[in-house]
Amino acid sequence: MKKKVFLFFMFFLLSLNLASCTQSESLTEDNSNNQVESTLPSEETQEPEVPTVFEALGKTYSSSKNLSEIKIGTNIYDDQQSLHYTPGEYKELDFTNDLLYLYLNEDSSVYNYLVSYDTTSENGYIPITNEDREKLIKDLNSLREQMELSSGQKMVVRLDKVTYEGPSSETNTGATFKIRVAISRVGATVVPWNYFTVTIFEEGNKLFAYLF
């Protein structure tokens, strides 16, 4: 009888010991899993992709040089100093070159990419107003009359000197350039100059301009 009681008592102790070990292993495993999960790297918040190629006038534009490295008042190009306009360096000036060529040669598609200042708008500018458009057309007609160019007669356009003026004073955004343009009729030997101020704005991956 004593032997049976002793065996029962030993069996009871062994069962308690096994249960304690099982519970301890379970807790150890849970803690290990928690530690692994806590050390997993959190997903980084992805920043919006910054466009490097821009669209306007049915073309794409990109830059091989950084305009932000240019000091305000710097002459980026100047034919008289052998600093000739080079396509592909600054998207803003490639766009400006095409814009002025189309404008001076009476291509109405250019107005789809021109803006007028408006302090009540979010960006500080809106699509060009009829008033500003009519003024540009009037100025162009006057210039072509002075050059004795008939309607449809092509004008040769070349960026002769470009000075970086910094952001627009109206919006504190964009990039403003004072531009001296060499213009002439095809085959002319005398090439007069004309001056423009152009501010280029980026909107998403699109380019727009204020032309004065």
Protein Blocks (a to p, Z undefined) as FASTA:
>chain_A
ZZmmmmmmmmmmmmmmmmmmmmmmmmmmmmmmmmmmmmpccdddddddddfbdceehiac
ddfbdfklpcghiafbafklopacdehkamklmmmmmmmmmmmnopaklmmmcccddfkb
mnopacddfklmmmmmmmmmmmmmmnopaehiacddddfbdcdebjafklopajdddddd
ddddehiabdcddddddddddehjaccdddZZ
